[in-house]
Structure formats: C-alpha cells, structure tokens
Amino acid sequence: MRGLAGLAVVCILAPAVATAQSYVSTEGKLKVALVKMPYSGALNVAELSDVPDYLAEGGLEARLAGMGVEPAPMSSVALTPEEQREYGEWHRLGLANGQLADIVAANRRDGYLSVGLLANCSSLMGMLGGLQHSGPSSRPLKVGLVWIDAHGDFNTPETTLSGMLGGMPVAVSAGLALTRLRHESGLDPALPTRYIVMAAVRDTDPLEQELIDRSDIEILSVEDIRTRSENIDHQMERLSRLTDVIYVHVDMDVLDPAEVAGHSLNVPDGPTSLELAAALAEMFSYEKVAALGVASTPSWERDPEGLSREAAYRLIEGALEGVKRR
C-alpha cells in the first residue's frame, strides 16, 4: 500500500477523512468509468467539442479491457433542450460542469474511478466538484489537485492577456474569480491553494505568475516528471495528509510538441507521454487519488496519424497501472 503508512501527522486542523478506495471489484478487476465532457465554454468557436468522441472511438474501451478493467457504461454530459436555450456559453458550461460533477460523484460512491475525456481544461471545476461531494455525508470533502499542464491557467479577468476562459480554471477553482461559474459547476467551497500542485508548467503570463508566486501552490518541474524524482512522492504524501481525495488533471499541451503537433498551445521542452505515464503510475499508486482528467487532445483533423490519441491512451494506461499497485 502507498500513502500514509508509517507517517506521523500532527495538525491543529481537523484531519483528512479516511476516504481512500482501491477501485477493485471482488473479481479483482479495476472499476473504471469513462466520462465524456464535450462542452468547451469557449467563445467564438464550436461550443461542443469533438475531442471526447475522438478519444472514445479509437478502441479505448477494448484496451482497458485488456488491462483487466471492469468498465461502467460510458457516460456523456448533455444539456437538456431547456438548458441549451439558456443564455451565455460560460453559463451553459457551468450547467454542464454541474452535470459532470453529479456523474463523477455517483461514480465514486459506486466504487468506480472516473476518467474524464474532456473538451478542455474548463471542465476542471466539474471534476473537482464531483469529488468534493462524493463522500458519505453532505459535508464537502477536501480535494487536492495535481495540475499537469504547460500553462498555469491561473489567470483572472484582471490578469489575463488573452481573455480566454481556458486560461482561468485553476484560479476559478481556487476562488479568485467567476464565483457563479464555480458554484454552478458544483465546487463550493473553493480549493485552498495549498491543496494544489502544478507540474511541468512552463508558460505563464507575467501577472499570472505573480498570482502563483503569492499563493501556496507547490511546484513539480518537468525534470521531476521526467526522472520521477522523490519530489513526486513528497507532494503526493503532502496532499494525502492534507486532503480527503485527490484529482489529477492533464492538459495534453504539457507533452513534447512532437506528440501534440496539432495542439494550438503546445510549448517546447515537455515530457514525453512515456515519461508522463510513468509519473502518473507513481501518483495513482496513492490511495486517495480518485480521478483522472485528460483535456484538449488534438482530434481528427489535427491528429491525422493518431499520435496524440495514442499518447492520451498511454497516459490513461499509466494511471491505471498505478491503481493496480495499491
């Protein structure tokens, strides 16, 4: 078992709830639930992304079955006709995220580890909200976040250079902006920044970096990921002490651009999918890690040879190998 064994913890705050799960059935199979989240919340582009379908339709379920996975029926977030008529892309994103949160919470209560096939990083609040409200009582759980992305996505409307909502979800989740969107997404209260670890972030706006520097966010470098340094264990043990449940989020732009050439925001000097998959296996060996999100995978027209989809599958498989180690 990985996690808290052998650690003496002294804390003046209420201790984290013992909510670790194995996600293994009585037959010894991993219980995994794939969830498609197509709503992007992006202005002036298609509101519904084809990224989740692209990931789902490349043989992913068959590959997981080969790993000994017992899958739940695949879920997909879909607004009702009445909700689709609601005004505003960001508002509709909040409604969709709220539905995503309900799905993730139900999955965890049923003993399934959720894997989010996400349009983009704006689904973060829904994934976090679902885990936050997945406990046995109405009391919100303390959720830790491992944010693996080339970008910090810690902008607010006051600091952003681009104006993109996709550059704000971590700041929104931490309560720095767009409170209504966070509440609609099912995330309340906001995450304290000490519950957040950023990994392989290497491209931030100047004022965004100032916000990160003023926060209690902890950092894992690209080199930490490449070498699976002891810093990974240090951060996972820290989050395991502080929080009840942990979410790991990957934006595919974090990878070496050779594997995500069709991503419009790729950044040089990223880890390979093999390197990141090995680091994910390390992270998911910790019992409080309860969900994975894979966001912003280049799809059909931008990934004609399927390299990015294969990289995404490699990451999912790495995470599930980690769950097997528990």
C-alpha positions as CSV (number, residue, x, y, z in Angstrom):
1,M,0.0,0.0,0.0
2,R,1.1,3.5,-0.8
3,G,0.2,6.7,1.0
4,L,0.0,7.3,4.8
5,A,1.6,4.2,6.2
6,G,4.4,5.0,8.7
7,L,3.8,8.7,8.7
8,A,3.2,10.6,12.0
9,V,1.0,13.5,11.3
10,V,0.5,16.4,13.7
11,C,-2.0,19.0,12.7
12,I,-4.1,21.6,14.5
13,L,-6.8,21.3,11.9
14,A,-9.4,18.6,11.5
15,P,-7.7,15.6,10.0
16,A,-8.5,14.5,6.5
17,V,-11.3,11.9,6.2
18,A,-10.2,8.4,5.5
19,T,-11.8,8.1,2.1
20,A,-9.2,6.0,0.2
21,Q,-10.6,3.4,-2.2
22,S,-8.9,0.6,-4.1
23,Y,-11.4,0.7,-7.1
24,V,-11.0,-3.1,-7.4
25,S,-14.0,-5.4,-7.8
26,T,-14.5,-8.6,-5.9
27,E,-13.3,-10.4,-9.0
28,G,-10.0,-8.4,-8.9
29,K,-10.8,-6.1,-11.8
30,L,-10.3,-2.4,-11.8
31,K,-13.6,-0.5,-11.7
32,V,-13.3,2.5,-14.2
33,A,-15.9,4.8,-15.5
34,L,-15.2,6.8,-18.7
35,V,-17.0,10.2,-18.8
36,K,-17.2,12.3,-21.9
37,M,-17.5,16.1,-21.4
38,P,-17.8,17.9,-24.7
39,Y,-18.8,21.4,-23.5
40,S,-15.9,23.9,-24.0
41,G,-17.2,27.2,-22.8
42,A,-15.1,28.8,-25.5
43,L,-16.4,31.9,-27.1
44,N,-16.5,32.3,-30.9
45,V,-15.7,28.6,-31.5
46,A,-17.8,25.4,-31.5
47,E,-19.5,25.1,-28.1
48,L,-19.4,21.3,-28.4
49,S,-16.0,19.8,-28.9
50,D,-15.4,16.5,-30.8
51,V,-12.4,15.7,-28.6
52,P,-14.3,13.3,-26.2
53,D,-15.7,11.4,-29.1
54,Y,-12.3,11.2,-30.8
55,L,-10.8,9.6,-27.6
56,A,-13.7,7.3,-27.1
57,E,-13.9,5.9,-30.6
58,G,-10.3,4.8,-31.0
59,G,-10.6,1.5,-29.2
60,L,-10.0,2.8,-25.7
61,E,-12.6,0.5,-24.0
62,A,-11.0,-2.6,-25.7
63,R,-7.6,-1.5,-24.5
64,L,-8.8,-1.0,-20.9
65,A,-10.5,-4.4,-21.0
66,G,-7.1,-5.9,-21.9
67,M,-5.8,-4.4,-18.7
68,G,-8.4,-6.2,-16.6
69,V,-10.8,-3.2,-16.3
70,E,-14.4,-3.7,-15.3
71,P,-16.0,-0.7,-17.1
72,A,-19.1,1.2,-16.1
73,P,-21.3,2.2,-19.1
74,M,-19.7,5.2,-20.6
75,S,-21.4,8.5,-19.6
76,S,-21.7,11.7,-21.6
77,V,-22.6,15.1,-20.4
78,A,-25.6,16.5,-22.4
79,L,-27.7,19.5,-21.5
80,T,-31.4,19.3,-21.8
81,P,-33.2,21.3,-24.5
82,E,-34.2,23.8,-21.9
83,E,-30.7,24.2,-20.6
84,Q,-29.3,24.5,-24.2
85,R,-31.6,27.6,-24.6
86,E,-30.0,29.3,-21.5
87,Y,-28.1,32.5,-22.3
88,G,-24.3,32.5,-22.4
89,E,-21.6,30.0,-23.2
90,W,-20.0,30.3,-19.8
91,H,-23.4,29.8,-18.1
92,R,-24.1,26.7,-20.1
93,L,-20.6,25.5,-19.3
94,G,-21.5,25.8,-15.6
95,L,-24.6,23.8,-16.1
96,A,-22.7,21.1,-18.0
97,N,-20.0,21.1,-15.3
98,G,-22.7,20.6,-12.7
99,Q,-23.9,17.6,-14.5
100,L,-20.3,16.3,-14.8
101,A,-19.9,16.8,-11.1
102,D,-23.0,14.7,-10.4
103,I,-21.7,11.9,-12.7
104,V,-18.2,11.9,-11.0
105,A,-19.7,11.9,-7.5
106,A,-22.0,9.0,-8.3
107,N,-19.2,7.0,-9.9
108,R,-17.1,7.3,-6.8
109,R,-19.9,6.4,-4.5
110,D,-20.4,3.2,-6.6
111,G,-16.7,2.4,-6.3
112,Y,-15.5,3.5,-9.8
113,L,-12.5,5.6,-10.6
114,S,-13.6,8.3,-13.1
115,V,-11.6,9.1,-16.2
116,G,-12.7,12.3,-17.8
117,L,-12.4,12.7,-21.6
118,L,-12.6,16.4,-21.5
119,A,-13.0,19.0,-24.2
120,N,-10.7,21.4,-22.5
121,C,-9.5,22.5,-19.1
122,S,-12.7,24.4,-18.2
123,S,-14.1,21.0,-17.1
124,L,-11.8,21.2,-14.1
125,M,-14.4,22.7,-11.8
126,G,-16.9,19.9,-12.6
127,M,-14.4,17.2,-11.9
128,L,-13.3,18.8,-8.6
129,G,-16.9,19.5,-7.7
130,G,-17.9,15.9,-8.2
131,L,-15.1,14.6,-6.0
132,Q,-15.8,17.3,-3.4
133,H,-19.4,16.0,-2.9
134,S,-18.7,12.3,-3.3
135,G,-18.5,11.5,0.4
136,P,-20.9,9.6,2.6
137,S,-22.4,12.7,4.1
138,S,-23.3,16.2,3.0
139,R,-20.1,17.6,4.3
140,P,-17.8,18.6,1.4
141,L,-14.6,16.6,1.1
142,K,-11.2,18.3,1.0
143,V,-9.9,17.9,-2.6
144,G,-6.3,18.0,-3.7
145,L,-5.4,18.9,-7.2
146,V,-2.3,17.8,-9.3
147,W,-2.4,20.1,-12.3
148,I,-0.2,18.9,-15.2
149,D,-0.2,21.4,-18.0
150,A,2.3,23.6,-19.9
151,H,0.3,26.5,-18.6
152,G,-0.7,27.6,-15.1
153,D,-4.3,28.5,-16.1
154,F,-4.2,30.7,-13.0
155,N,-5.3,33.9,-14.7
156,T,-8.3,36.0,-13.7
157,P,-10.2,38.5,-15.8
158,E,-7.9,41.2,-14.3
159,T,-4.6,39.4,-15.2
160,T,-5.3,37.6,-18.5
161,L,-3.6,38.7,-21.7
162,S,-5.8,36.6,-24.0
163,G,-9.2,36.8,-22.3
164,M,-9.6,33.0,-22.7
165,L,-11.6,31.3,-20.1
166,G,-9.4,28.3,-20.7
167,G,-6.6,30.2,-19.0
168,M,-8.5,30.7,-15.8
169,P,-9.9,27.4,-14.4
170,V,-7.3,26.8,-11.7
171,A,-7.8,30.4,-10.4
172,V,-11.6,29.9,-10.6
173,S,-11.3,26.7,-8.6
174,A,-9.2,28.5,-6.0
175,G,-11.9,31.2,-5.6
176,L,-10.1,34.0,-7.2
177,A,-12.7,34.8,-9.9
178,L,-16.0,33.8,-11.5
179,T,-17.8,32.6,-8.4
180,R,-21.1,31.9,-10.1
181,L,-19.4,29.6,-12.6
182,R,-17.7,27.8,-9.8
183,H,-20.9,27.3,-7.9
184,E,-22.8,26.2,-11.0
185,S,-20.0,23.6,-11.5
186,G,-20.7,22.1,-8.1
187,L,-17.5,23.3,-6.5
188,D,-18.1,25.0,-3.2
189,P,-16.1,25.8,-1.2
190,A,-13.1,26.8,-3.3
191,L,-9.8,25.0,-3.1
192,P,-7.2,26.5,-0.8
193,T,-4.1,27.0,-2.9
194,R,-2.0,24.8,-0.6
195,Y,-4.1,21.9,-1.9
196,I,-2.8,22.5,-5.4
197,V,0.4,21.1,-7.1
198,M,1.4,22.4,-10.5
199,A,3.5,20.0,-12.6
200,A,5.6,20.8,-15.8
201,V,4.1,24.4,-16.0
202,R,6.5,26.5,-18.1
203,D,4.5,29.2,-19.8
204,T,2.6,31.8,-17.7
205,D,1.6,35.4,-18.2
206,P,3.5,37.9,-16.1
207,L,0.6,38.9,-13.8
208,E,-0.5,35.2,-13.6
209,Q,3.0,34.3,-12.4
210,E,2.7,36.9,-9.7
211,L,-0.5,35.3,-8.5
212,I,1.1,31.9,-8.4
213,D,4.1,33.3,-6.5
214,R,1.8,34.9,-3.9
215,S,-0.1,31.6,-3.4
216,D,0.7,28.4,-1.5
217,I,0.8,26.4,-4.7
218,E,3.6,23.8,-4.8
219,I,5.6,23.0,-8.0
220,L,6.9,19.9,-9.7
221,S,9.3,20.6,-12.6
222,V,9.5,19.0,-16.0
223,E,12.7,17.3,-14.7
224,D,10.8,15.9,-11.7
225,I,8.3,14.3,-14.1
226,R,11.0,13.0,-16.5
227,T,13.1,11.4,-13.7
228,R,10.2,10.5,-11.4
229,S,12.1,12.3,-8.7
230,E,11.4,12.0,-5.0
231,N,9.6,15.3,-5.2
232,I,6.6,13.5,-6.7
233,D,6.3,11.2,-3.6
234,H,6.8,14.2,-1.4
235,Q,4.0,16.1,-2.9
236,M,1.6,13.1,-3.1
237,E,2.3,12.4,0.6
238,R,1.7,16.0,1.4
239,L,-1.7,16.1,-0.4
240,S,-2.6,12.8,1.2
241,R,-2.1,14.3,4.6
242,L,-4.0,17.5,3.9
243,T,-6.9,16.3,1.8
244,D,-9.6,13.6,1.6
245,V,-9.4,12.9,-2.1
246,I,-7.1,13.9,-5.0
247,Y,-7.8,14.7,-8.6
248,V,-5.1,14.5,-11.3
249,H,-5.7,16.7,-14.4
250,V,-3.6,16.5,-17.6
251,D,-3.8,19.0,-20.5
252,M,-2.2,17.4,-23.5
253,D,-0.2,20.5,-24.3
254,V,2.1,19.6,-21.5
255,L,3.7,16.9,-23.7
256,D,6.7,17.1,-26.1
257,P,5.3,19.0,-29.1
258,A,6.2,16.1,-31.3
259,E,3.3,14.2,-29.8
260,V,0.8,17.0,-29.9
261,A,1.7,18.8,-33.1
262,G,-1.9,19.7,-33.7
263,H,-2.4,21.4,-30.3
264,S,-2.6,25.2,-30.8
265,L,-0.9,25.9,-27.5
266,N,1.9,23.4,-27.3
267,V,5.1,24.5,-25.6
268,P,8.7,23.3,-26.1
269,D,10.5,21.1,-23.6
270,G,7.7,18.9,-22.4
271,P,7.9,15.4,-21.1
272,T,7.1,12.5,-23.5
273,S,4.0,10.5,-23.0
274,L,6.1,7.6,-21.8
275,E,7.8,9.8,-19.2
276,L,4.5,11.3,-18.0
277,A,2.7,7.9,-18.0
278,A,5.4,6.6,-15.6
279,A,5.0,9.6,-13.4
280,L,1.2,9.1,-13.4
281,A,1.7,5.5,-12.3
282,E,3.6,6.8,-9.4
283,M,0.9,9.3,-8.5
284,F,-2.0,6.9,-8.9
285,S,-0.4,4.4,-6.6
286,Y,-1.5,6.7,-3.7
287,E,-4.9,5.5,-2.4
288,K,-6.6,8.9,-2.2
289,V,-6.2,9.6,-5.9
290,A,-9.7,9.2,-7.3
291,A,-10.0,10.5,-10.8
292,L,-8.0,11.4,-13.9
293,G,-8.9,14.1,-16.5
294,V,-7.4,14.2,-20.0
295,A,-8.1,17.5,-21.7
296,S,-7.5,19.2,-25.0
297,T,-6.4,16.3,-27.1
298,P,-6.0,17.3,-30.8
299,S,-8.7,15.4,-32.7
300,W,-9.4,14.1,-36.1
301,E,-8.2,16.9,-38.4
302,R,-5.3,17.9,-36.2
303,D,-4.1,14.4,-35.4
304,P,-4.3,12.6,-38.8
305,E,-1.8,9.9,-37.7
306,G,-3.4,9.4,-34.3
307,L,-0.2,10.2,-32.4
308,S,-1.9,12.4,-29.9
309,R,-4.7,9.9,-29.2
310,E,-2.1,7.2,-28.7
311,A,-0.3,9.5,-26.3
312,A,-3.5,10.1,-24.4
313,Y,-4.2,6.3,-24.2
314,R,-0.7,5.8,-22.9
315,L,-1.4,8.3,-20.1
316,I,-4.6,6.6,-19.1
317,E,-3.0,3.2,-19.0
318,G,-0.1,4.6,-16.9
319,A,-2.6,6.0,-14.3
320,L,-4.4,2.6,-14.1
321,E,-1.2,0.7,-13.8
322,G,-0.6,2.9,-10.7
323,V,-4.0,2.0,-9.3
324,K,-3.0,-1.7,-9.6
325,R,0.0,-1.1,-7.4
326,R,-2.1,-0.1,-4.4
